[in-house]
């Protein structure tokens, strides 16, 4: 704890003021309760069928964070975050798939972090007034909207909560309040909570450095008035003593890192991710980009209206690039200005520690090579824990200048109140950026119009809402930015098909096939179907010949021929080919699905139902098959069985719009 000429103010009863802060924060964040699930929420929550099982808990303890994406091929990621997965499991079993309840739980967790910021700031500043102001600033920072209103960003909230608990116990142990009888237990609890934090978020491995920084700047000497010259701080015995204190304080936590890395080695078979990433940055480019990232993060911390879902950061490729030397100059000027302001300030060690807090907590976010695309290299949520240092520093400065009653004190509190109101006014609309995928990625496109990823995801979101015209424009824009993105090209072809532009769909599929390194039979059958739909029979025949010439392509080509015949209205010929395929391969699921479609179109619903059910026994988790069964049962008037199939679909894909629409139609009919 630091007491260097600590601010001297008449301390208020902090409890009612904390209540006001909590109430104001909850009121402002209530704007997010109407938000839907967005982006990764669907993969990790909505479409994650493993969340329903008890086994999700123990599997999350022994597998990587994303194991549920494909349990047959592990690891799926280099992240080990079992506590985050457990949080998702608990929320799912408490709230199901009601977004408002998930958002309310995140707001409650944010309020716990606000309370912990108050505790830590009060100890660091030796002032409840400073603690209250730090907590209020932290509570209402617009920068925190992403972490609080995005359901799957809870690892960020949990990380801050767990590290603050660990640091609070560390400070209690260092203060010696209660004597040696409490010091040792507090230190042990701090070490234990640090270990728990590492099980939630790998960035917690920097916690020992935070402890070391506190011991270095605010250890035993730091608790006494700072009468040494500024030069003496970094010379002579003080430096050596500071290093000794840092090592003594940090070594138990450093040992935990060894154990954590051993655990990662057991879980993954590696400590850090050995696989190549799709991001084009080399190691030198990542290093050259760090000044730009630091400056960008600094601006996000200091300018509240810059908060949002996307901040582009392109790789710096040369020392001569303005993107390198201009941020270096800006950072140097800012550092010199800070030194000039605080070099003789009696609380300078305290501010040095707060600056160290920001740098240490931000360090994990500077691993630019892990970013998949430039617009994902900077995210607001990465600064959630780091911003504690800024809030503590700002609160301490405010309280220091308001330590004497008078005009200056009134001015400080007026400015502080105005700042908090401004933060709340900015925070209110920022939360809406995460209202739904269309809103989210529309904002991303507005902020980073040159980001292919944002155009792609907005196209996906618009297509999911049936707005194929706008979706096509977004996919087209994405391809202008990144012509080699073949997945986007395929999505564009599907959108053209939904728009009824068969020729554009066939042309795009043709380009999609050409751009594949080694297209297989499936690619050529896709091309054949698109060409046939566009009326290009010659192109369709050529594509089918290409498919037949490949290993395993004959059956795929026959299936495509059957589909083409069906499209032309020749159902009998299509049925004959499909029966021939199934005679050779009775477990051909695509052929069974196609046969069911042909039979249903011909009015043979019972036979179609039999084909769909045979396919479903072979692919029980394929929701499209269960939907076909449900629709056929509905057409047959067997509503109870149709409802059961809809429930199977919703168990596998809880947000499936087709199943929900059919279930609603069945309920409206009132039939059994």
N, C-alpha and C positions, 0 to 999 in steps of 0.2 A: 504494500500500500504506500502511496506517495503522499507526503505531507509538507513538501517544500513550500513554506509560506502559503499554506493552503488557504483558499478563500474563506473568509470569515463572514458568515451571514447568520441572521437569526433563522434557525431551521424551523420550517412549518411541520405540522402533522402530515406526513407524506401519504397516509392511507386514503383520505378522501380525494386527494389529487391523483393518486394512482387509479382510483375508481373513475374519475373524470376521463383520464387518458384511455382506459379500457373501453369506456362507453363511447367515446368519440371515435376510436379506432374501429370498434364493431359497427358503429353507424355508417362510417364511410365505406367499409368493406362489405356492407350489406348489399351494395350495388352489384357485387359479383354473384349473389345467390341465384340470379336468373340466368347465369351463364350455363352453357351446355358443356359436354365433354369435347375436347379438341385434340387433334393431332395424335400424339403418342398415347393419350388416354384410351384410345380405341384398342391399340395393340396390348397395352398393359392391364387394362381394366375391362372394357366393354366386351372385347372379343377373346378375352383370356379365360377359356373354359376351365383351366386348372385352378382358378381362384375358388372354385366351389368345393374343392377337395381338401381334406385335412392334410393329405400328403404334401400340399403346397408348402406347408411350414417347414417340414424337415428337408425337403428338396431344396428350398431356398437357403438352407444352412450349409448344404454340401455342394451346391452347384453355383454357377455364376448368376449374376443378377437377371440376365435375360434368358435363362434356361428354357422357359416355357414357350419361346418362339419355335424351337425345334428340339425337343428332348433327345431325339435320336442322334443328333450331331452337336456335341458339346466340346468346348464352351461356345456359347453364342456371343459372348462379349468378354471384355477384359475387366469388367466391373464386378466387385463382390460386395453386395449391399443387402444382406439378408434382413436387416431391420426395416429397411424401406419396403421390401416385399411383404414382411409381416404386417406393416402398417396398412398396406393395400388389402391384405387378406382380412384384417380386422374390420376395416371400413366397409368392405364388400359384404361381410356377414352382418354388420350392423345396419347398413343403409341400402344394400342392394345396388341398383343402378339409377339412383335418384341423384342427379348432379348437385342439387341444392344442399343436400346433406353432406356430401363430400366437401363442398366449398365451406360449409359451416365448420366442419372438423378442421380444415386448414386454417380458418380464421382463429379458431380456438387455440391451435398450436402456435400461431403467430403471437397471440396474446401472452402465452406462456413465455415465449422468447422475449417479448417486451418486458415482462416482469423480471426475467433474468438479466436483461440489460440494465434495468434499474438497480438490481442488487450489485452487479459488478461495477457499474459506474459510480455508485455511492461509495463503494470501498476504495476504488482507485482515486476518486476525487475527495474522499473524506467529507462528503457533503450530500445529504439527501436532496437538496435543491438541484445540484448538478445531476444527480441520478434521475430525478424526475424529468428534467429538460432533455437529457440524453435519451431516456425511454420514449418521450413524446416525439422527438425528432426521428428516432428509429421507427416508431410505430407508423408514422404517416409518410415516410419516404416513398415517392412514386416509383422509385427504382425497385421496390420490393413487390410490386404488383404481380409480376410474373411468377415469383416464388409462391405467393399466397393464393392466387386465383387459378393456377394451373394445377389440377389434381395430382398429376404424377411428379410434380416438382417438390414433393414433400421431403425428399432426401435433403434438400437445401435447408428446410426448416428444422428437421431433426438434427442435422449437422450442427447448426447454430445452437440449438437447445442443449445438446449433449456436451459440446465443447464449452459452453458458458457455465454449465453445471460443474464441469471439471475445473474450470478456471476459478469459479467462485470458491470451491473447496480448497484449491491451491492458495488463494488469497487469505482464506480463513486460517489455513495452516501457517502461512507466513506471518500473519499479524500476531499470532501467539495469544489471541484473545482467549481467555479461559486457561492459560498456562499450558505446560507441556502435555497435560492430560488430554487436551483436545487437538494439539498440533499434529501428533502422529496419526490419529484416526482421520483427520481431515486430509492429510497428504495421501493416505491409503485410498480414501474415497475418491480423491482427485485422479489418482492413477487408474483406479477401476473404471471411472466414468470415461476417461480418455480411451481405454480399451473398447468400451461399448461404442464410443463415437466412431472408431475405426471400422466397426462392423456395419456401420450405416453408410459411410462415405469415405473413400480412400484419401480425400484431401485432408482428413484429420491427422495424417502422419506429420503435418507441419506443427501440430500442437506443442511438441517438445521445444521447437524453436521459439514459439510464443512465450513459453515459460522461461526459456533462457534469456530472451529479450527483456522480460520483466525483471529478472534477477540482475541482469547487467545494468539496466538503467535505473531501476527503482528498488534495488536490494537494500541492504542494511545502511549503506551510506546515503542511499536515495531517500531514506526516511528522515534525514536531517536537513536543515536549511542548506541550500547550495551556495556556499560562499566562495568556492574556488573560481578561478578565472575560466573562461571558455576553453582556452588552450590547455589548461590543466586537466580538463575532463578527458581528453584523449591522449594524455601523456602520463608518464611516470607510474606510480604505484596504483593510482585509481583504475587505470586500464587493466593492469594485471589482476587486481582484486575483483574487478567487474567480471573478467573472464572466468576467474575461479568460481565466483558465485553462480555464474551461468551454468558452468559444467556440473557443479554440485546439485543445482536445482533440477537440471534437465535429464540427468543420466537414467533415473528410473523409467522415465517416459521413453527415452531412446531405446531401452531394452525391450519395451513393448513393441516397438517398430520391428525389431528382429523377429519377434514371435509372429507379428502380423504378416511379414513377408514369408515366413515359413508356412503359415496357413495358406497364403495365396499360392505358394509352390505346390502344396498338397491339393488344393482345389483345381488349379489350372494346369499345373505342370510348368509354369513360368511365373516370374515375379512381375515383369512388365510385358506388355503385349508385343510378341515378336512378329506379328503378322503385318504386312504392308498395308498402308491406308490409302484410300483413294484420293486424299488431299495431295495436291502437287508439291507442297512445300518440302524442300530439303532441310537438313539440319541448319545449314548456314542461313537459309532464307528465314527460317523460324527465328533464329537469333537476331537477324536484322530487323524483323518485324516487331520485336518486343518493345522498343521505344514508342512506336505508333500505338501498340496495344495499351501501354501504360498511360499514354496521354489520353486515349479514348476512354479508358476506365476512369481516369481522373475527372474528365468532363462529365461522364455519367453520374459520378458521385456528387459533383458540385452544381450541375444544371438540371433541376428536377424535370423540366418539360422535355428532356431528351429521352425519357424512359419510353420503352416500346419493345416490340417483339423482334426487331431486326436491326442490326448495326453491322454494316459491311466492313470487313477488314481484309484487304488484299495483301498478298505476300510481297515483301520488299526484297528485291533481287540484287541490289547493288548498294555499296557504300555511297556512291555518287547520286543515288536517288533522292529527290526532295522528300519522299515518304519516309526516308531514314533520317536525314540530317535536320529537317525542320522540327520533327518531334524531339530530337535530341536537344536542339537549341531551346525549345519551349520548356522542356523538363529542367534544363540547366538554369534558365532564368527563374522558373518557379522555385527551384531549390535555393538559389541565391537570395531571392526575395524572402523566403521563409527564414533563412539564416539571419538575414539583416533584421527581421522583425523580432525574432525570439532569441538571438544569441545571448542577450543579457537578461532575458526574462527569468525570474526566479523559478518558474515552472517548466524550464526548457527540457529537463530530463523527462518529465511527464509527457510533454508533447512529442519528444523523440520516440518514446515508447508507443504512443498512439499512432505515429507514422509507421513504426515498425509493425504494429498490428495490421494496418491496412496492407502493407507490402507482403507480409507473411501469409495472411489469409487470402490474398489475391494470387499468390504464386501458383497454386494448382491450375488456375484458369489460363495461365500463360503457356501451357503446353499446346502450342498452336498446331503441332503436327497431328493432334488427335481430332481436329475439326474436319468434318467430312466435306464441308464447302465453306467458302469465305464468309458467307453471311451467318454461319453458325459459330464462328470463332469468338464472337463477343455476345454474351447474353447477360441481361440484367441480373438474373438470379445468382450468377457467379460472385456478385459483390454483396450478397446478403449478409454473410458473416463479417466480411471485411469492413462494411459500413459501420459496424459497432465502434471501431477505432475513431472514425471521423465524428460520430455522434458524441462520443466521450470527450474528444478534444474540443469540439464546438461548445459543448455544455460547460466545460471547465473554463474556457476563455470567457464565456458570457458571465458566469458566476464570479470569476476573478474581477472583471471590470465593474460588476454591480455590488462589490463587497461593501461599499460604503453607501449609506442612504443619501439620496439627493437626485439632482437632475440626471446625472450619468446613469444611475441605477434605473430610473424610470425609462430612460431612452433604451437601455439594454433590454428591459422586459417588453417594451413596446415593439422593438425590432424582433425579438424572439416570438412574440405573439403573432405578429404579421407573417413571419416566416412559417409558422405552423399552419396558419390559415391558408397561406399560399400552397403549401405542400398538400393539404387536404383537398383544395380545389383542383389541383393538377391530378391527384390520385384518383378522384372520382371518375373522370372519363377514361383514364388509362386502363382501368379494369375491363372496360368493354372491348378492348382489342382482342381479348380471349373469349368473347361471347360464343363464337362458333367458328368452324374452319373457314367459312367464306369470309367472315369479318377479319379473322386472324391473318389469313394470307393475302387479303386485299390490302391490309395495312403493311404487310411485309413488302408487297409489290410497290406500294406508294413510297416506302422508305428506301428500298433498294431495288429500283426498277431494272437494274442490270443483273439481278440475281436469277439465274435459271431455275434454281430450286423453288423459289417463291412462286414463279409463274406456273411451274409444274404442279405444285401442291394446290394452288388456287384452281387450276384446271380440274384436278381430281375432285376437289370440293364442289365445284360448280356442276360437274358431271353427276356427282352423287345426288345433287338437288334437281337433276333433270334439265339444267340450263346448259344444253349442249352447244348452243351458239356462242355464248361467252366462253365456255370451256375450250372450244376450238381455237379461239383467239389467244387464249393463254398458252395453250400447247404450241401454237405457231410461234409466239414470242419466245417461248423457252427454246425452241429449236433454232431460232435465229441467233440466240446467245450461245448455244452449245449444240451444233449440228450433229455431233457424234453420239448424242443421247438417244439410243435406239428404243429404250423403254418408253420415253416420251413419244417417240414416233408411233409406236404401236398403240398407245393410248389415244393419240390423235386419229388414227385409223378407225378405232372403235367409235369415237365421237362422230366422225364423218358418217359412219354407218347408221348411227342413231339419228343423224340429221337427214338421212335418206340420200346423201350424196355418194352413191355407189362408186362412181368413177374416181372421185377423190380418195375414197377408202381403198380401192384397188391400187391406185397409184402409190399411196402411202405404204401399203403392205408390201408392194414390190420393192420400194426403196428400203423398207425394213429388212427384207430378206437379203438384198444386195449388201447391206452394211454388216451382216453377220459374218464372222470369220469362218465358221463351219456350220452353215444352216443344215438342219436335219429334215427328215421326212415331214415332221409336223409343220415346219415353216412353209414348205412347199404346198402342203394341203391347205394351209391358211390362205396362201396366195391363190390357189385354185378356187376356193370358195368365194373369195373377194372378187376375182375376175369373172366368175360365173354370175355373181349377183349384179355385176356391172354390165353384163351382156357380152363379155369377151370370151366366147367359147374356145377360141384358139389359144388364148392365154391360159385358160383353165386346163385345157388338155396338155399343153406344154408343161405346166407346173406339176400335173399328176404324173407325167412321164418321168420328170426329175425325181419325184418322190419314189416311184416304183423302182427306179434304178439303184436306190440306196438300200443297205441292209435293213430289213424289217419294215421297208416302206410299202410293200404290196398291200398289206392289210389296211394301213392308214389311207392309201390311195382309194381302195375300195370303199371304205367308210365315207370318204369325201365324195365319191361318185354317188353314193346313195343319198347323201345330203343335197347334192346338186339336183338330182332327179326329183327329190321331194320339193325343193324350191320351185321347180318347173311345174309341179302339180302331178307328176307321174308317181303316185304313191305306191301302186302295186309293184312297179319295177324297183323302187327304193326298198320296199319291204322284202322283196325277193333277195336283193343283195345283202341286206342286213341279216336275214335268216341264214344265208350262206356263210357269212362271217361268223355268226354265232355257232353254226354247226361245227366249224373248225376250232373256235375258241369260245366256249360257253360262258367264260368269265370276263368277256370283253365289256367293261362297264360303259365306255362311250357308245358302243354299238347297242347295248341294251337301252341306254338313254335315248338314242336316236330312234330305235324301234318303238319305244313307248310314245315318242312324239308323233311318229307316223300313224300309229294305231289310234291315238287320241284324236288326231285330225280327221281320221276316217270314221269317227264315232264309235270305235270299239274300245270303250272306256275300261271294261273289265280286263281285256287283254293288255291294254296299256298299263293298267295298274299292276298286273302280274309282272310285266317287264320292268317297271320301275322298282318294284319290291325286290326282284332278283338282284338288280343293280345295288339297291340299298344294303342288302345283306353283305355284298362284297365291299362296299364303301360306306360304312355306317355313319361316318362323320361328314359326309358330303351333303351340305344343306340344300343344294339345288335339287338333289334327288328327293329329299323329304318334301320339298316344296311342290315338286311335280306330283308326288303321291297325294299331298293334301289337296291340291287343286282338283285332281281326278276324283278323289273321294267327295269333295264338295259338289262337283258336277253330277255325281251319282246320288247326291242327297244324303250321304252318310256323314252327317255333320260331327257327330261325336268322335268318330275315327279321324276326321279331318282336323279337329281341335287337337287331338293327341299328337298328330304329326307336326302341327304348328308348335306345340310345346317342345317337341324334340328339337325343332329348328332353333327356338329361342333359348333352349338350354345350351346349344352349341354357339349361337350367335345372338345374344340378347337384344341387340339393336337392329335385327334384320327387318327392314321396312316392309318387304313383301309378306313375310309371315305375320307381322303385326296388322297389316292391312287386311289380309285374309281372315285373321282371327276376328277383327272388328266386323267384317262382313258377315261372318258366321254368327256372331253374337247379335247383330242387328236382325238377322233372319229369325232368331228365336227358336230355331229347330234343333232337335236332338238327333 
